């Protein structure tokens, strides 16, 4: 290359188009680690071999997150193993999240019972014990014996739930019994049915509702329900005698057998299976939520279908209003009572939800069985029949609302 051409090239480099290389100001020294985040735009000359005069060149910052790391390398979407794993994970996720559809399933079952009763009349009373036992088995599989031992070490919480169950709730039932006669002018048999619902023990569905909302409180809920069910052998007849003057003989052996069949045995089987055969539990656990949703929905809709004639009676609308008001006030009373008594507890919100379920959800199936067995007037069984569907709809509706709050509290505590 001759000297004249070299001089010409040097002259072009020093031109204003590449003023970056001109030293008109003191040089700026950059230390190692300095964040070079400002863009350095270089307008290149048209005859530069690889230059685009309109394309700015930017220096990426040293702390840029756009750099490729080994974990962020893309996986080819056509990998069959990855596609199978993704499909399996999505199916398992759908199965586990099916509990969120429980209120909708209960509502659909109730509407189906009202529109086409024969679809659910086959689910008679003999199926309720194994159905509720299956729900308790699902709770046992997801619990441990340590959870139940810790539940027994909370006497204040158990006592509060018991007071809500057998003091607050019967008083509310008696109040709505008076309202049914004085305000609506309904027969006294309907008021007796409301009191009967208020005086029975807590429902096993309340344990499942607590499990869906606050899983760590499920053992405490089961202890509360078992205690109220066991003592209902003596407390329920006493309350009915005091409130409506009805002597109600109760089969003690039958009640004890019912508790063992519905609560104790299924939970024990689930706990033992979880303890000694965890691989079996891991295999069946994803399928328990959808099956539980189906069972709970049928348990809510079947009593409505079986007692459809009573529900469509002239007193049906008034009974519906009274039962809704009774359960709503029971949910609220249990929530307020536990919030006042247990306000210093670190998990007071979870306890409020648990005791609200215990107070607002009653064993309406037991009340219906007692009404059919010990009361001559069939009208007494109308409030328990309506209560079965209403308490399920309201209880699992609260699950849909409170489950989000429980998850947020768990994240904040961790």
ABEGO torsion letter per residue (X at the ends): XBAAAAAAAAAAAABAABAAABBABBBBBBBBGBBBABBBBBBBBAABAABBAABBBBBBBAABAABBBAAABBBBAABAAAAAAAAAAAAAAAAAAAAAAAAAAAAAAAAAAAABAAAAAABBAAAAAAAAAAAAAAAAAABBAAAAAAAAABAAAAAAAAAAAAAAAAAAAAAAAAAAAAAAGBBAAAAAAAAAAAABBBBAAAAAAAAAABAAAAAAAAAAAAAAAAAAAAAAAAAAAAAAGBBBBBBAAAAAAAAAAAAAAAAAAAAAAAAABAAAAAAAAAAAAAAAAAAAAAAAAAAAAAAAAAAABAAAAAAAAAAAAAAAAAAAAAAAAAAAAAAABAAAAAAAAAAAAAAABBBAAAAAAAAAAABABAAAAAAAAAAAAAAAAAAAAAAAAAAAAAAAAAAAAX
